[in-house]
């Protein structure tokens, strides 16, 4: 094992993930918020579309860069990040939110989102069967997500007693730092200040030019995602650990950590239902758009260049994790269905399940 190479690539990954969290929370999501207001989108549609793009932008960018890295032999890194992130969202984000404060949920919304989520995973499993993604399969992912948006848009008219969650914008800058001492808070504030100032020099201010912030944010997210994919490959080569395993665990947890912090803050304020809904809704976007769109783009480029019209994916380390993902949604649904509440005990069970999952993955399944 090359300890220096492994340590260096791991350090760069952590720095890139940190900057990725700042650019996403403080620039990209606020610019999308302005765009949704400009387009006058309903809150539920905006949350499931533009806001989902914001929270899932790192995963989407990693999937794209991994797919086009080299000859596409590392496309499973992008898929692994998305599948691993989905497992993290269901088990850790909802579990940590419940530990912060038990969440009461609306049954009809839980049934809606969990049903769509299960169907999304089933579609993913179906496409993994032969290890190849064909155009109609990729297109079906996008079509299914459009259908989901239509369902969201019509939901209140179908179920008048169901009310949208109160619009609530929260970023990493709102996170609770009460457990940190004064010196730690000062250091963290200084790091955040200079990092934000450096990014703000190029991006500008959201209030003045949200389109510029939007475009610059995309460029930075893509650049950081390319660095992350490169580091995962280098780390895997140096440690003899398959890059997809690193993506399923380390990279997936890193890109989802900001969402976890925000969800815990929301839960502490008595909005645990929002944390649960956002975790499931984000996973639907990750599977249907963050996988379907890159595959469709890759096949479109292949057709234009006279190459192959399908995408090959290495599913050996992904199929079992996808099955685990399917199991987690059933466990979550059972917990939510009982008394319409996700308790602290159930939250602890979810987090324990994630720890077991990570150990199982790293020890070779």
Secondary structure, DSSP 8 states (H G I E B T S, - for coil): --HHHHHHHHHHHHHHHHHHHHHIIIIIHHHHHHHHHHHT--HHHHHHTHHHHHHHHHHHHHHHHHHHSTTTTTHHHHHHHHHHHHHHIIIIIHHHHHHHS-EE--HHHHHHHHHHHHHHHHHHHHHHTTSEEEHHHHHHHHHHHHHHHHHHHHHHHH-TT----------GGG---TTS-HHHHHHHHHHHHHHHHHHHHHH--TTT-HHHHHHHHHHHHHHHHHHHHHHHHHHHHHHT--HHHHIIIIIHHHHHHHHHHHHHHHHHTT-HHHHHHHHHHHHHHHHHTTTHHHHHHHHHHHHHTT--SEEE---TTTHHHHHHHHHHHHHHHHHHHGGGEE-HHHHHHHHHHHHHHHHHHHTT-
